[in-house]
């Protein structure tokens, strides 16, 4: 894995500000601010102390989606999936590999469209799997269907 991008510094040359992303805890769903330069240090939830693993896709829901995407200082790759979807299951290992390779440089998140229909409707998700990349809180690209890992990374690179 390569190092995360250097955070911007101010004009006076002061120390760069940390790149902090908001992510939900997988256990208690509390939103936490995580320094992306320190993801290898094993960040933990401030409330329940559960591990906040950013080297694998982070599960979002209707309540956390907008905040996580809006607060992200790096590109966000969203996997819109359903448990019953064969192509979604087939693509999951590749998505996990992208999350490991991009940890600290991008957020890889997933949204179960059956359980989170409001967000899926707002994003106009009509086919599964659908990958959507966001930059600065706005959609910057989209791929529909089962795609290989190099195309996932290319989608992120274009953001």
Secondary structure per residue as TSV (DSSP state, phi and psi in degrees):
chain	resnum	aa	ss	phi	psi
A	1	X	-	360.0	139.1
A	2	X	-	-88.8	162.9
A	3	X	-	-68.9	150.5
A	4	X	-	-65.4	159.6
A	5	X	-	-63.0	147.5
A	6	X	-	-68.5	130.6
A	7	X	-	-66.4	154.2
A	8	X	-	-67.0	144.6
A	9	X	-	-108.3	164.1
A	10	X	-	-80.1	173.2
A	11	X	T	-63.9	-26.5
A	12	X	T	-80.3	-2.6
A	13	X	-	82.6	18.4
A	14	X	-	-65.8	168.5
A	15	X	-	-56.0	141.6
A	16	X	-	-64.9	146.4
A	17	X	-	-73.7	141.1
A	18	X	-	-68.1	147.2
A	19	X	-	-84.8	110.2
A	20	X	E	-114.6	130.4
A	21	X	E	-112.2	151.4
A	22	X	E	-97.5	125.8
A	23	X	E	-136.2	145.7
A	24	X	E	-82.1	146.6
A	25	X	-	-70.8	134.7
A	26	X	T	-69.0	-17.8
A	27	X	T	-94.8	-56.3
A	28	X	T	-105.7	-4.3
A	29	X	-	68.1	10.0
A	30	X	-	-65.6	136.9
A	31	X	E	-79.9	132.3
A	32	X	E	-125.1	146.4
A	33	X	E	-94.2	125.7
A	34	X	E	-122.0	131.3
A	35	X	E	-76.7	114.7
A	36	X	G	-68.3	-20.7
A	37	X	G	-74.8	-10.9
A	38	X	G	-120.7	25.6
A	39	X	G	-63.9	-28.7
A	40	X	G	-72.1	-15.4
A	41	X	G	-76.8	-6.3
A	42	X	-	76.4	64.3
A	43	X	-	-59.8	151.9
A	44	X	B	-127.8	155.7
A	45	X	-	-64.8	135.4
A	46	X	T	-67.8	-23.5
A	47	X	T	-92.4	-54.6
A	48	X	T	-109.7	-4.1
A	49	X	-	70.2	14.0
A	50	X	-	-69.2	152.2
A	51	X	B	-66.8	137.3
A	52	X	-	-106.7	85.4
A	53	X	-	-82.9	112.9
A	54	X	-	-99.5	6.6
A	55	X	S	-96.2	17.9
A	56	X	S	-148.4	160.8
A	57	X	-	-59.2	136.1
A	58	X	E	-95.4	127.7
A	59	X	E	-76.6	127.0
A	60	X	E	-111.7	165.6
A	61	X	-	-140.5	-178.0
A	62	X	T	-56.9	-34.3
A	63	X	T	-76.3	-27.4
A	64	X	T	-107.4	-17.8
A	65	X	H	-54.0	-57.4
A	66	X	H	-60.4	-42.2
A	67	X	H	-66.7	-45.7
A	68	X	H	-61.8	-46.9
A	69	X	H	-67.0	-42.8
A	70	X	H	-67.1	-35.0
A	71	X	H	-85.0	-10.7
A	72	X	-	-70.2	124.4
A	73	X	S	-84.7	-2.2
A	74	X	S	-126.4	166.2
A	75	X	E	-60.4	148.5
A	76	X	E	-118.2	122.9
A	77	X	E	-102.0	113.6
A	78	X	E	-101.6	126.8
A	79	X	E	-101.7	112.1
A	80	X	E	-93.0	118.9
A	81	X	E	-141.8	173.8
A	82	X	-	-140.9	147.7
A	83	X	T	-60.4	-31.9
A	84	X	T	-81.8	-8.5
A	85	X	-	-82.4	114.9
A	86	X	H	-60.9	-49.6
A	87	X	H	-60.6	-33.0
A	88	X	H	-63.6	-45.1
A	89	X	H	-64.8	-38.1
A	90	X	H	-67.1	-32.0
A	91	X	H	-83.7	-17.8
A	92	X	H	-55.3	-45.0
A	93	X	H	-63.0	-35.6
A	94	X	H	-68.0	-39.3
A	95	X	H	-64.1	-39.4
A	96	X	H	-63.6	-38.4
A	97	X	H	-65.1	-40.1
A	98	X	H	-63.7	-41.9
A	99	X	H	-60.7	-42.5
A	100	X	H	-63.8	-45.4
A	101	X	H	-68.8	-31.0
A	102	X	H	-101.7	3.6
A	103	X	B	-53.2	126.2
A	104	X	T	91.1	-20.0
A	105	X	T	-109.1	-17.7
A	106	X	E	-155.8	157.6
A	107	X	E	-104.1	130.9
A	108	X	E	-109.2	120.5
A	109	X	E	-128.6	163.1
A	110	X	E	-137.0	151.1
A	111	X	E	-134.9	118.1
A	112	X	E	-76.2	109.7
A	113	X	T	-70.9	-22.9
A	114	X	T	-71.4	-38.2
A	115	X	T	-88.7	-13.6
A	116	X	-	-132.1	61.6
A	117	X	H	-68.7	-28.5
A	118	X	H	-64.7	-46.6
A	119	X	H	-68.5	-41.1
A	120	X	H	-59.7	-40.0
A	121	X	H	-68.2	-42.2
A	122	X	H	-62.5	-32.7
A	123	X	T	-88.2	-1.5
A	124	X	T	58.8	46.4
A	125	X	-	-80.7	118.5
A	126	X	-	-117.9	-19.4
A	127	X	S	-135.8	153.1
A	128	X	S	-124.8	147.2
A	129	X	S	-73.2	153.0
A	130	X	E	-127.7	128.7
A	131	X	E	-105.8	131.2
A	132	X	E	-127.3	132.1
A	133	X	E	-108.3	137.6
A	134	X	E	-119.0	145.1
A	135	X	E	-138.7	126.3
A	136	X	T	63.3	29.8
A	137	X	T	82.3	-1.8
A	138	X	E	-116.1	148.4
A	139	X	E	-64.5	130.5
A	140	X	E	-119.2	-5.2
A	141	X	E	176.9	162.3
A	142	X	E	-155.2	141.9
A	143	X	E	-134.2	136.3
A	144	X	E	-115.0	135.2
A	145	X	S	100.6	176.1
A	146	X	-	-72.0	118.2
A	147	X	-	-126.7	153.6
A	148	X	-	-76.5	162.9
A	149	X	H	-57.0	-40.8
A	150	X	H	-59.5	-34.4
A	151	X	H	-72.0	-33.1
A	152	X	H	-62.3	-46.5
A	153	X	H	-67.9	-33.8
A	154	X	H	-66.2	-39.0
A	155	X	H	-60.5	-43.0
A	156	X	H	-65.0	-41.9
A	157	X	H	-64.6	-30.7
A	158	X	H	-74.7	-16.9
A	159	X	-	-74.4	360.0
